[in-house]
Amino acid sequence: MDKQELGAFLRSSRERLRPEDVGLPSGPRRRTPGLRREEVAVLAHISTEYYVRLEQGRAPRPSGEVLAGIAGALRLTDAESDHLHVLAGTAPTRTRLHRRDVRPSILALLERLPQTAALVMSAAFEVLAWNDLAAALMEDFAGLAPEDRNLARRAFLEPARPGTTLYGISDAAEFRHHVVMELRATLARYPTDPAVTGLVEELRDASPDFARLWERHEVQSAPMLTKTFRHPVVGEITVDCDSLTLTDRDQHLVLYSAPPGSPGAEALALLLVLGAEASDYLR
């Protein structure tokens, strides 16, 4: 049970709710945002004293029934409710270290997708494997040290090229927001993994933007269905973006593809022909 993180998550969730969201009158004397602690306690059918102690990180581990009541009172989504249980220590956690070894069948699959840029990403946003088209679209990851293949670091600390950021993607701000929410959930699953805790600490210390987003305690992100890359050789490439969860290793298979005959498909085909020469322009 991570008492301090649990308390911070409860407080952040409470402050985001408006009284009218739960059927309560707003009243004229509210000097702080969100619901009052006593209101959450009433809605969750627990004592105000116990709820206050939970937010302050002083309460013992709550039962599943109590957590369900709090989740309902705070109108948490399924993802947020799962995160609440993980923080309270009532949900099963994964191995202490997140996995970085990619299944051989997935490695083979990457090479069977010649018209799709594909990569495998760890729970901590490290690019673990990729095919030639992904290297041409983004960069030649083989030429980077493992720590430099981390897309969270790239998003918040290092521009991909001088004068540009994050491979020229059109939704860089949304991607950064997504990174923060995913890393918060990853940290809850792997609270003692030094690679995860070290990455979060590094980003919080070095990036004010990351630190600001981190304090929002959000854990559910909207899916990114399309993405536009601004490539220095072939220009703008708009692709469909699909992320498939590899549950056995807590990894993601990310696929960038385009409908046949579309400008995006033609641009990917050109990149496939150019191959490694295209990625050389990204250095």
Secondary structure, 3 states (H helix, E strand, C coil): CCHHHHHHHHHHHHHHCCHHHHCCCCCCCCCCCCCCHHHHHHHHCCCHHHHHHHHCCCCCCCCHHHHHHHHHHCCCCHHHHHHHHHHHCCCCCCCCCCCCCCCHHHHHHHHCCCCCEEEEECCCCEEEEECHHHHHHCCCHHHCCHHHHEHHHHHHCCCCCCCCCHHHCCCHHHHHHHHHHHHHHHHHHCCCCHHHHHHHHHHHHHCHHHHHHHCCCCCCCCCCCEEEEEECCCEEEEEEEEEEEECCCCEEEEEEECCCCCHHHHHHHHHHHHCHHHHHCCC
